[in-house]
């Protein structure tokens, strides 16, 4: 099975979700996602921007944020569509100079305009290899009314914030996995429903054999703006990477405020 059609279908579904949510006001001014060049000195926006000069900071999943400034608009130089650092000079988009620090080359970052989003970023500590504690497992299973197949902590922050990846038991052909922000009083779900086609078959990502992999995710940042959790993350696949800006302004779930797709292979 070719990865490209599966990823495009996923992007269309998530794009529809974002479109449905456009009427709801955001608690911050949204930015966009960008690609870091090979040496970490510049970042190119993956989507068009109305006011590129408003972009101030890149959030790349590191402990530090990177101040940036608009440098230029770049026109495409050839027909290649690969959003990778080796093709940086040939891509079309707004380019930003990194003013301090050096983000990892060829990584995806969130380009932020809103100072409140940056100022309220929650410092996350990456979790080690472990399982979720029994209390979290019980809460997850009770909320979704499904048995938990596995639960892996991804990151945490004091005093009680945790981000976990969980795969639930399949019901008929209805597979379900989630990323969940867990606090003492809340479970905030970003659900990834899928169709189970049988043992060893693709479910969420091409060639995943029906297993949801937390290793394919990177959390770019988690903020809490005016009491509302906002998360930027990426989800890598065989031929590209989806990036999402998620907002939890309902009682138990995130919604997609923005999504984009970074294509990297094959040509």
C-alpha positions as CSV (number, residue, x, y, z in Angstrom):
1,X,0.0,0.0,0.0
2,X,1.3,3.5,-0.9
3,X,1.8,5.8,2.1
4,X,0.9,9.0,0.2
5,X,-2.8,8.3,-0.4
6,X,-3.3,7.2,3.2
7,X,-1.6,10.4,4.5
8,X,-3.5,12.6,2.2
9,X,-6.8,11.1,3.3
10,X,-5.8,11.7,6.9
11,X,-4.9,15.3,6.1
12,X,-8.2,15.9,4.4
13,X,-10.1,14.5,7.4
14,X,-8.2,16.7,9.8
15,X,-8.5,19.7,7.5
16,X,-12.3,19.2,7.6
17,X,-12.1,19.1,11.4
18,X,-10.2,22.4,11.4
19,X,-12.6,24.0,9.0
20,X,-15.5,23.1,11.2
21,X,-13.8,24.7,14.1
22,X,-12.9,28.0,12.3
23,X,-16.0,29.7,13.7
24,X,-14.8,29.3,17.3
25,X,-12.5,32.1,18.5
26,X,-9.0,31.1,19.6
27,X,-7.6,32.4,22.9
28,X,-4.5,33.6,21.0
29,X,-3.3,34.7,17.5
30,X,-2.4,31.6,15.5
31,X,0.9,31.3,13.6
32,X,2.0,28.5,11.3
33,X,4.5,25.6,11.0
34,X,8.0,25.9,9.5
35,X,10.9,23.8,8.3
36,X,14.4,24.4,9.7
37,X,17.3,24.6,7.2
38,X,20.4,22.3,7.5
39,X,22.5,24.4,9.9
40,X,19.6,25.8,12.1
41,X,20.0,29.4,11.0
42,X,16.7,29.9,9.0
43,X,13.2,28.5,9.1
44,X,10.7,28.6,6.1
45,X,7.0,28.7,6.7
46,X,5.1,25.7,5.3
47,X,1.9,27.8,4.7
48,X,1.2,31.3,3.5
49,X,1.2,34.1,6.1
50,X,-0.8,37.3,6.0
51,X,1.7,39.2,8.1
52,X,5.1,37.4,8.3
53,X,6.6,40.3,10.2
54,X,4.3,39.4,13.2
55,X,6.2,36.1,13.7
56,X,8.5,36.4,16.7
57,X,9.4,33.0,18.1
58,X,9.9,29.4,16.9
59,X,8.9,26.6,19.2
60,X,10.7,23.4,18.2
61,X,10.2,20.9,21.0
62,X,13.4,22.1,22.8
63,X,13.5,23.5,26.4
64,X,14.3,26.9,24.9
65,X,12.3,29.0,22.4
66,X,14.1,30.6,19.5
67,X,13.6,34.3,18.6
68,X,13.2,34.8,14.9
69,X,12.7,37.7,12.5
70,X,11.3,37.8,9.0
71,X,14.1,37.8,6.4
72,X,12.6,37.5,3.0
73,X,10.0,35.8,0.8
74,X,11.5,33.0,-1.3
75,X,10.3,31.9,-4.7
76,X,10.4,28.3,-5.9
77,X,13.5,27.4,-7.9
78,X,12.5,24.0,-9.3
79,X,9.6,21.5,-9.3
80,X,10.7,19.5,-6.3
81,X,8.0,19.1,-3.7
82,X,10.1,17.6,-0.9
83,X,9.9,19.7,2.3
84,X,13.4,18.8,3.6
85,X,16.4,20.8,4.6
86,X,18.4,19.6,1.5
87,X,15.7,21.3,-0.7
88,X,15.4,24.4,1.5
89,X,16.7,26.9,-1.1
90,X,14.2,25.6,-3.7
91,X,11.1,25.9,-1.6
92,X,8.5,28.7,-1.8
93,X,7.6,30.6,1.4
94,X,8.4,33.2,4.0
95,X,11.9,32.8,5.5
96,X,12.8,33.7,9.0
97,X,16.3,34.2,10.4
98,X,17.0,32.6,13.8
99,X,18.3,35.4,16.0
100,X,19.6,33.3,19.0
101,X,20.3,29.6,19.5
102,X,20.3,26.9,16.9
103,X,17.3,24.6,16.4
104,X,18.0,21.1,15.0
105,X,18.3,21.1,11.2
106,X,15.6,19.5,9.1
107,X,13.1,19.7,12.1
108,X,9.6,21.1,12.1
109,X,8.9,24.1,14.4
110,X,5.8,26.1,15.3
111,X,6.2,29.8,14.3
112,X,4.4,31.9,16.9
113,X,3.0,35.4,16.8
114,X,1.3,35.6,20.1
115,X,3.4,36.5,23.2
116,X,0.8,35.0,25.6
117,X,1.2,31.6,23.9
118,X,5.0,31.8,24.3
119,X,4.9,33.2,27.9
120,X,2.6,30.5,29.1
121,X,4.5,27.6,27.7
122,X,4.8,24.7,30.2
123,X,8.3,23.3,30.6
124,X,8.0,19.6,29.7
125,X,10.4,16.8,30.7
126,X,10.5,13.9,28.3
127,X,9.4,10.6,29.9
128,X,11.6,7.5,30.1
129,X,10.6,4.1,29.0
130,X,7.8,3.1,31.3
131,X,4.1,2.3,31.5
132,X,1.3,4.6,32.8
133,X,0.4,4.2,36.4
134,X,-2.7,2.1,37.3
135,X,-4.7,5.2,38.3
136,X,-4.3,6.7,34.9
137,X,-5.1,3.4,33.2
138,X,-8.4,3.2,35.1
139,X,-9.4,6.7,34.3
140,X,-8.6,6.2,30.5
141,X,-10.5,2.9,30.3
142,X,-13.5,4.3,32.2
143,X,-13.7,7.5,30.0
144,X,-13.6,5.6,26.7
145,X,-15.4,2.5,27.9
146,X,-12.6,0.4,26.3
147,X,-9.9,-1.8,27.6
148,X,-6.4,-0.2,27.4
149,X,-4.0,-2.2,25.3
150,X,-1.0,-0.1,26.2
151,X,-0.3,3.4,27.7
152,X,3.1,5.2,27.4
153,X,4.0,8.4,29.2
154,X,5.5,10.9,26.7
155,X,6.2,14.0,28.9
156,X,5.4,15.6,32.2
157,X,5.5,18.9,34.1
158,X,5.0,19.7,37.7
159,X,2.8,19.6,39.6
160,X,0.5,17.1,37.9
161,X,0.6,17.5,34.1
162,X,1.3,14.4,32.0
163,X,1.1,13.6,28.3
164,X,0.5,10.0,27.4
165,X,-0.1,7.9,24.3
166,X,-2.6,5.2,24.5
167,X,-4.1,2.4,22.3
168,X,-7.5,1.0,23.2
169,X,-8.9,-2.3,22.4
170,X,-10.5,-2.5,18.9
171,X,-14.3,-3.0,18.8
172,X,-15.3,-4.8,15.6
173,X,-13.3,-2.8,13.1
174,X,-13.2,0.4,15.1
175,X,-9.7,1.0,16.3
176,X,-8.9,3.9,18.6
177,X,-5.7,5.5,19.9
178,X,-5.2,8.9,21.6
179,X,-2.7,11.4,22.9
180,X,-4.0,12.6,26.3
181,X,-3.1,15.5,28.5
182,X,-3.7,14.1,32.0
183,X,-4.1,16.4,35.1
184,X,-5.6,15.7,38.5
185,X,-9.0,16.8,37.3
186,X,-9.0,16.5,33.5
187,X,-8.4,14.1,30.7
188,X,-8.0,16.0,27.4
189,X,-8.1,13.7,24.4
190,X,-6.7,14.0,20.9
191,X,-8.3,10.9,19.4
192,X,-7.1,9.0,16.3
193,X,-9.9,6.7,15.2
194,X,-9.0,4.2,12.4
195,X,-10.4,1.1,10.7
196,X,-8.8,-2.2,11.6
197,X,-8.3,-4.4,8.6
198,X,-6.8,-7.5,10.2
199,X,-3.6,-8.8,11.8
200,X,-0.4,-7.2,10.2
201,X,-2.4,-4.7,8.2
202,X,-2.0,-0.9,8.1
203,X,-4.2,0.9,10.6
204,X,-2.9,4.4,11.5
205,X,0.3,4.6,9.5
206,X,1.5,2.6,6.5
207,X,3.1,-0.7,7.6
208,X,2.3,-0.1,11.3
209,X,0.8,-3.7,11.6
210,X,-2.1,-2.3,13.7
211,X,0.2,-0.9,16.4
212,X,0.0,2.8,17.4
213,X,3.6,4.1,17.9
214,X,4.3,7.0,20.3
215,X,7.8,7.2,18.8
216,X,6.3,8.8,15.7
217,X,5.2,11.9,17.7
218,X,7.1,15.0,18.7
219,X,5.6,17.5,21.1
220,X,6.7,21.0,20.0
221,X,5.1,22.8,23.0
222,X,2.3,22.8,25.5
223,X,0.9,26.1,26.8
224,X,-2.0,27.2,28.9
225,X,-3.4,30.4,27.7
226,X,-6.2,31.9,29.8
227,X,-6.9,28.5,31.3
228,X,-7.0,26.7,27.9
229,X,-4.4,24.1,27.0
230,X,-2.8,24.6,23.6
231,X,-0.4,22.0,22.1
232,X,1.7,21.8,19.0
233,X,2.9,18.4,17.8
234,X,4.0,16.5,14.8
235,X,3.3,12.9,13.6
236,X,5.8,11.3,11.3
237,X,4.9,8.7,8.7
238,X,6.8,6.8,6.0
239,X,6.6,9.5,3.4
240,X,5.9,12.7,5.4
241,X,4.9,14.3,8.6
242,X,1.6,15.9,9.8
243,X,1.8,18.9,12.1
244,X,-1.2,20.0,14.3
245,X,-2.0,23.0,16.5
246,X,-4.5,21.7,19.0
247,X,-6.8,23.7,21.4
248,X,-8.7,22.2,24.3
249,X,-11.5,24.6,24.8
250,X,-14.1,22.0,25.5
251,X,-14.4,19.8,28.6
252,X,-12.6,16.7,27.4
253,X,-11.1,17.0,24.0
254,X,-8.8,19.0,21.8
255,X,-9.8,20.4,18.4
256,X,-7.5,21.1,15.5
257,X,-7.0,24.8,15.1
258,X,-4.4,24.3,12.3
259,X,-2.8,21.4,10.5
260,X,-0.3,21.1,7.7
261,X,1.6,18.3,5.9
262,X,5.3,18.1,5.3
263,X,6.2,15.8,2.4
264,X,9.7,14.4,2.3
265,X,9.9,11.1,0.3
266,X,10.0,9.9,-2.5
267,X,10.5,12.5,-5.2
